[in-house]
Amino acid sequence: FSPDGHWIAFRSDESGRPELYVQSYPSPTTRLRVSREGAGTQVRSPLGRAFWRRDGRELVYVAGDGSSVMSVPVETAADGIHVGTPRALFRLPPTVFQIAATSDLQRFLAIVNRSSEETASIQVVLNWPSEFAKR
């Protein structure tokens, strides 16, 4: 839902591939496609979620390639909603399977799927000031 509660951003594959749309709410009188090259990788994928900026003037989503994070300007007016041209912000590594964004869309958190073959480790250095002084 948009911050003002008048619009819903959602993904649908009715065109033959997943695309991002915005639709008026609660009365579904206006519907507009936002994405140009698809959105997310699968219809039920967590990468298909869209993020509204807290002032409602921008939407961010993952493109159809599953790795490009796209931004599109949004302007609401008395006659409806207008969306600009999506532009790429950055690319996600292939191991990312979910993202989240802050309300100002300035920071993103990506959850990375680690291989079961990889082992996580933490190295703790004790008494590091004395080790540093030796150098």
C-alpha positions in Angstrom: 0.0 0.0 0.0 1.2 3.5 -0.7 1.9 5.7 2.3 -1.4 7.6 1.8 -3.3 4.3 1.5 -4.9 5.2 -1.9 -2.7 2.9 -4.1 -1.6 -0.7 -4.1 1.6 -1.9 -5.8 1.4 -5.5 -6.8 2.9 -8.0 -9.3 0.8 -9.9 -11.8 1.7 -12.3 -14.6 -1.4 -11.7 -16.6 0.6 -10.2 -19.5 2.6 -13.5 -19.7 5.4 -12.5 -17.4 5.5 -10.9 -14.0 5.1 -7.1 -14.1 4.6 -4.5 -11.4 1.4 -2.5 -11.4 -0.2 0.2 -9.2 -4.0 0.3 -8.8 -6.2 2.7 -7.0 -7.7 1.6 -3.6 -10.3 0.9 -2.4 -12.0 1.5 -5.7 -10.0 -0.2 -8.4 -10.8 2.3 -11.1 -7.2 3.1 -12.2 -4.5 0.6 -13.0 -1.1 1.3 -14.4 1.9 -0.9 -15.3 5.0 0.4 -13.6 7.7 -2.1 -14.8 9.0 -2.2 -18.4 11.1 -5.3 -18.4 9.3 -7.5 -15.9 9.4 -7.5 -12.1 10.8 -10.2 -9.8 11.7 -13.6 -11.0 8.6 -15.6 -10.1 5.1 -14.6 -9.2 5.4 -15.7 -5.5 9.1 -14.8 -5.1 10.0 -12.4 -2.2 12.0 -10.5 -4.8 8.7 -9.3 -6.3 7.9 -7.0 -3.4 7.8 -3.3 -4.2 8.9 -0.6 -1.7 7.2 2.8 -1.5 9.2 5.8 -0.4 7.6 7.3 2.8 6.4 10.4 0.8 4.9 8.2 -1.9 7.0 9.8 -4.7 9.1 6.7 -5.6 8.7 3.0 -6.0 11.6 0.5 -5.9 11.4 -3.1 -7.1 13.5 -5.9 -8.5 13.4 -6.1 -12.3 12.5 -9.3 -14.3 16.2 -10.3 -14.5 16.0 -11.0 -10.7 19.1 -8.8 -10.0 18.5 -5.2 -11.1 17.0 -3.0 -8.4 14.9 -0.4 -10.2 13.6 3.0 -9.1 10.6 4.7 -10.7 9.3 8.2 -9.8 5.6 8.4 -8.9 3.4 11.4 -8.9 -0.2 11.3 -7.6 -2.6 14.0 -8.7 -6.3 14.7 -8.6 -6.6 12.9 -12.0 -4.8 9.8 -10.9 -1.3 8.6 -10.7 1.6 9.1 -13.1 4.8 7.0 -13.1 8.1 7.9 -14.7 10.6 5.7 -16.5 12.3 3.0 -14.3 16.1 3.4 -13.9 18.5 0.9 -12.4 19.9 1.7 -9.0 22.2 -1.4 -8.5 22.5 -5.1 -9.1 22.0 -7.8 -6.5 24.4 -10.8 -6.4 22.8 -14.0 -7.5 22.8 -15.4 -4.0 20.3 -12.8 -2.7 16.9 -14.2 -2.2 15.1 -11.4 -0.3 15.6 -7.6 0.2 14.1 -5.0 2.4 14.4 -1.2 2.3 14.3 1.7 4.7 11.3 4.1 4.3 13.4 6.7 2.6 14.8 4.1 0.2 18.4 5.1 0.9 19.4 1.8 2.5 18.7 -1.8 1.6 19.1 -5.0 3.5 19.7 -8.1 1.4 19.4 -11.7 2.7 22.0 -13.9 1.1 21.6 -17.6 0.7 24.8 -19.2 1.8 25.9 -22.5 0.4 25.8 -25.4 2.9 29.4 -26.0 1.8 30.6 -22.7 3.1 31.3 -22.4 6.8 30.9 -19.2 8.7 33.6 -18.3 11.1 34.4 -15.5 13.4 38.0 -14.6 14.4 38.4 -12.9 17.7 41.7 -11.3 18.4 42.5 -10.8 22.1 45.0 -8.3 23.4 45.2 -6.7 20.0 46.7 -3.4 21.2 49.9 -5.2 22.2 50.0 -7.0 18.8 49.5 -3.6 17.1 52.3 -2.0 19.1 54.7 -4.7 17.9 54.3 -3.7 14.3 
